[in-house]
Amino acid sequence: MSISQLARSIEESPTLALNEEARLLRAKGEPVIHLGIGEPKNKAPISAILSSAAKLNTGDIKYAPTDGLPSLKKAIIRYTEENYGRLPAPEQVIVSTGAKQSLYNILLSIVDPQDEVILLAPYWVSYPEMIRMAYGVPVVVRPTDDSFQPRMEEIEEAVSSYTKAIIVNSPNNPSGVIYPESFIAALVDFCERRGIWLIMDDIYHKLVFDGQRAPSAYQFTNKDIENSRIIICNGVSKLYGMTGFRIGWTVASSRLVEAMGKIQAQTTSCPPVVSQAAAEGALTGMQSVVENLRLTIQNNRDVMMNELRSFTDVHVTTPCGTFYCLPDFRAYNGNSVELATFLLKKALVVTVPGVSFGMEGHLRLSYAGSVKDVTEGIKRMKWALDPNAPNEIYIGDRKLVRDWM
């Protein structure tokens, strides 16, 4: 059987692979703790459930406009006005089957073969593969220190005549870092001057802690949406805990949205109408659900930081947003794939190797689950790695003795 060169060149998503491995272990009755999961544990908002149920009850589940239901686009326009200070026209908004499809449609619409797209390490694992699937070239800019933020000078040096876009994810998955206003302002100015697209992946923009705020790129330009180089990508997956509904959207110039619509029409046709109804219900319903989730995640973050600080030789930057952190485990093993495999085998704890995010020697840990998962998971990891931890531990109903130190 012949498989295309493109398909053979694409790496498997490490998060999805680990999710599947954890599922199989749990099916065997193993007490696995998943600290790699990328979704909160809350239930979908009742307003989303009722809205989707009402749509189902009509029995009228047919095709929708390629760019999204007008009523959902209206809700997105209002959301953009309230949270970004911009009022997009309907033709400047397109709804897709998840923010992941939104990003892929953007790249297919702007990237020609061998065009370069700059990524800021640490970056989300799917960015490089999406760029390659669009026949572009990912160019990674890594920070020279432990701040998880490259300097503008390093970004400017990475730009070439082939550079088509820069992708920014703030708050950042996997580090939880929020890029400061001065940095976003400099990026906006640079991209506007050089005619480079600035793709803002804002999927976590309200999951922020300690009174901080993720700055909007729009506040640093006088240009309107139609003439700006800024592209905003967002969705309901993270803020509302609605990962399974698969609804995301893009706000950009009408010309770009039109191109994205052509691509979407030839792939998925339109996002599912039941999911669109649910997203509309979430956006127009009580927004206290977002704040409740944020407070829960912030508390989990505090527990995770407290547990990690008791871990010998682990260095961690306190995340300001998302539900991830990216501790440095190089004191134990500089190969993050080996380390993650070891922890799953010995301690039944799922983590995600940092190399997948452009940060070798680190592990991405999620605190989106329960406090119990966080405390028990870190306890097991300390037992497996930290020579100062007790030599014995109970995992499930089994007593295990560490015999590899």
N, C-alpha and C positions, 0 to 999 in steps of 0.2 A: 504494500500500500504506500502511495506517495503522499507525503505531508509537505505543505508549502514551507519554503525557507522562512517566511515571516512567522508562521505558527511554531516552527522549531526554535526560533530565536527568542521567543517570549518566555520570560521566567514565570513560574507558577507563583501565585500570590502566597507569601509565607503565612499571612494571617489566616487565610482560608484553609491552607493546608494544615496548620496547627489546630484550627477549629475542628476539622474532620478527624484528626488523630485523637483529640481529646474526646470527641463524641464516641469513637470506637472503644476507647478505654473505659468510658463511663458505661457503655453498653455491656461491657464485661464485668461490671460491678466495681470497678476501681474508683477510689475516692479522689478523683482528679479535682484540682483547684485551677481555675482558668484565670490567670492574670494577664492574658493577652487579648481578651475580648474587646471589641471596639464598639460596644453598644451599652447604653444604660439599662438597668433592670426595671425601670418604672413601666407601668402600663400606659398604653396610648391614651391621650386625653379623651374624656368622655364626649367632648364636642366633636372630635374626629370620628369616634365610633358611631355616634348618632347620625352624623352627616353621611357616612358611608353606608350605614344601614338604610337610611331613607332613600338613598340612590338605588340600593339593591331592591328595596320594596317596590319601586316603580316597575321593575322588570325591564326597564329600557336601558340595557347595557350594550351600547353600540359604539361605533367609531366616534371619536371626537376630533375637533380641529387639530392638525398636526402640532401647532404651537401651544395647545392647552385650552381648556374650557374658559370662555370669557369671564365667568364668575370667579374662577381661581386666579386668573390673571389680574382681575380687579383687586382681589385680596393681596396679591403680591405687590401690586402698584402701591397700595396703601401701606403695606409693610415697609417698602423701600422708602416712601416719603417719611414715615415715622422714625425709621432707624438710620437712614442715610442722608436725609435732607434733600433728596432728589425725587422728582415726580416723573417717572418714565411714562412714555406713551405706550399703548398696548403693543405696537409694532416693535418696541424695544425690549420686549419680554418674551421668553420662550420657556415652556415647561418641558421637562424631560423625565425619563424613567430613572430617577435618582440623580444626585449631583455628580456621580461618577460618569453617567452618560453625558451630562452637561459639559463636563471638562473634556471628554473625548470628542464631542461634537465641535467644541471650540477649536481644539487642536486640528481636527480634520478640515476645519474651515479656514485656518490661517497658515498652516504649515505646508510648505512644498518640500519635495525630497531634498535632503541635506540641509534644510534650514535648521538653525540651532535654537533651542529653548533652554534658558538658564534656570537651574534649580538651586535653591538655597538649602544646604545641608544643615541639620537633618531635614529630610523631605519625606513626604508620604510615599509609601512603597510603590504605588501604582503610577506615579508621574513618569519615571523613566520609560516604563514599558508602553504607556499610552503614547508617548512621544515617538518611540520606535515604531509603533503600529501605524502612526501617521507618516512614517518614513522620514522623520526628523531625527536630529541628533541631540540627546540630552547633554548639557554642559553643567557640571556640578561645581559650585563654589562653596568651599568648606571654610568654616571659621578657623582662625589661627590660634584661638584660645578656647576656654571652656564655656564661653558665653552662649553657645548655640546660635550666634548671629554673625554672619559675615559682615565685613566692613564695605562701605560703598566703593572704596578704592579697589577692593578685590573684585567686586561685581563689574565695575567699569573696565578693569583689565581683561575680564573674561568675555566682554562683548566684542563681536566681530561684525563684519559686513553681512554675515549670514544670520545674525541674531534676529529672531522674529518676535520672541516673547520672553517674559520673566514670570514665573509662577511664585506667588507668595501665599503661604498658609499661616495666618495669624489670628487667634492663638494657634500654635503649631502642634501638629501631630507629626512626630512623637514626643517632643520635648516639653510641651506645655508652655513654652515661652511666648510672650506677647511682644512683638516688635514695637519699639517706641515711636512716638509721633515723628520725631526728627528723622528717623530712618525711612518711614513710609513717605514722608514729605519729600525726602531726597530722591527716593525711587520714582515717585510720581513726576517730579520735575525732570529727572533724567530721561524717563521713558517718553514724556511729552516732547522733549527737545530732540530726541533721537528717532522718534517715530516707531517705538517699540511697544508692543502690546503688554500691558500689565494685568495679568490674570490674578484676581484676588479670590482665593478659595476661602470664603468666610463661613464655612459650615459650622464652626464653633464660636462664632463671634459674640454670643451672649453667655457662653459658659465660662465666665471669668470670675476671679476671686479677689477678696481683700479690697473691694471698692475700686478695682482697676477697670479699665475700659479698653477695648480693642479699637484703635483709631480707624475711621473709614477713609479710604483713599480719596473719596470725593471731596473731602474737606480741604484738600490741598491743591485743587485745581479750580480755575474760573471757567473752564470749558463745560459746555453742557454734555449730556450723555451721547448725543449724536456725533460730536466732534472730539470727544475725549478718547484717549488710548486705554482707558480703564474698562475692564470687564469684571463684573461681579458675579460670582457663582455661590449659590446658597441652596438650602433645602430644609426639609422637616425632620430628617433622620436623627440628628444629634440633639437639637434643642428640645424637641418634643418626644424623643425616644421612639421614633416611628421608622426605624430602619427597614422593616419589612414592607412598608408601603411603597418605597422606591419612588419618591417624588423630589425632584430638584428643579432649579430654574437658573436662568442666566439673564442678567440685565446688561445690555450693550447697545451699540449703534444699530439702527434698523437694518443697515446693509449686512452687518455680521449676523444678526438674528435671522434675516432672510436666508443667508447661506446655511446656517445651522438647521433651519427648517427643511431645506431641500435634502440635506443629509439624513435628517431624522425621518423624513417621509419615505426614504428608501430603505430604512432599517427597521425601526419599530412602529412606524406609521404615526402612533400617538401614544401618550402615557395612558394606562388603564383608568377609565372614568371613575371607578369605585375608589381607587387610590387618590385621584384628584379631588373627589368629594371629601375624602378624609382630610387631605391637606388643607382644603378650604375651611373645613370645620375647625382645624387646629389654629389656623391663622386668624379666624374671626371669633373664636371662642375666648374663654377666660385665659388671660396670659399668665395668671398666677402659677400655672403648671410649670412654666419655664423657670420661674424663680424658685419654686419648690425643688425642682430637679437640681438647679444650680446650688442651692444650699446643701442638699444631700451630697452632691459630688464634692463640694468644698470640705465638708466634714470628713468624707472618705479620704480626700487629699491630705488633710491634717493627720489622720491616722497612719496613712502610708508613709508620710515623712517621718513621723515619730518612730515607726518601726524600722525604717531604713537607717536612721541615725544611730541605732544601736548595733548596726552591722559593721564589723571590723573591716576597714579598708575599702568601703564603698563610698563613692563620692556622688552626690546627687544635687542638681539644681532644682530648687523649689519651683514647681510649675505654677504659673499665674492663670492658667485656663486649660480647657479640654478635660479629659479624664485619664491622662497619661503622664508618666514621667520617664526619664531616660537615664537611669543611674549608670555610672562607670564601674564596670566589673573587671577591668584589666588587671587588677591585682591578683585575680584568681585564674583568669584565662582570657587571653587576648583574642581568641577565636569565638565570636559570639554564637555561631551555629553549634559548635561543639558544646559550649556552655549551656545553651538552651536545651540541647538534646540530653545532656547529662542531668539537668534539673528535672526534666520530664521523666527520665528513666529512674532516677534515684528517689526523687521527692514527689513525683506525680504533680508537678506544678508546671503549667504552661506559661511560657514567656515568649517574646518575639525577638529574634536576633537583631542587634543594632546595625549589622552590616547591610540589612535590607533597607535601612533608612539613610545609608551613607555615613554611619557612625560605628565603625568596627570597635569591638571591645565593650560596647554598651548593650543593655537589654531594655526593651520597652516593656514597662509594667503598667497595667491598667487598674485603676481603682473605681471602675464603673460598676462593679459588683457590690457585694455586701461587705460591711466592716469585718464580719467573721472570715470571709474569704481573704481579705487583705491581711489580717493578723495571722491567720493560720498559714497562708501562703508564704509570707515572709519568714515565719518561724521555721517552716520546712526548708526554705532556701538557706537560712542561717545554719541549720543543722547540717545540710549537705556541703556547705562551703566554708563556713567560719570556724577555724580551729578553736576559738574561744567559746563556741556554743556547746551545750551538753552533747554527749556522745550518743545518747539514746533518745528515741522519739517514738510516739505512737502515731501512726498514720492509719486512719480507720480503726480497726480492731487489732492491728498488727503492731508489735513492738519491733522496731528496727534499730540496729546498732551500726554506727558508722565505722567502717573498717578500711577506709581508703586514705587515711591520714597517718 
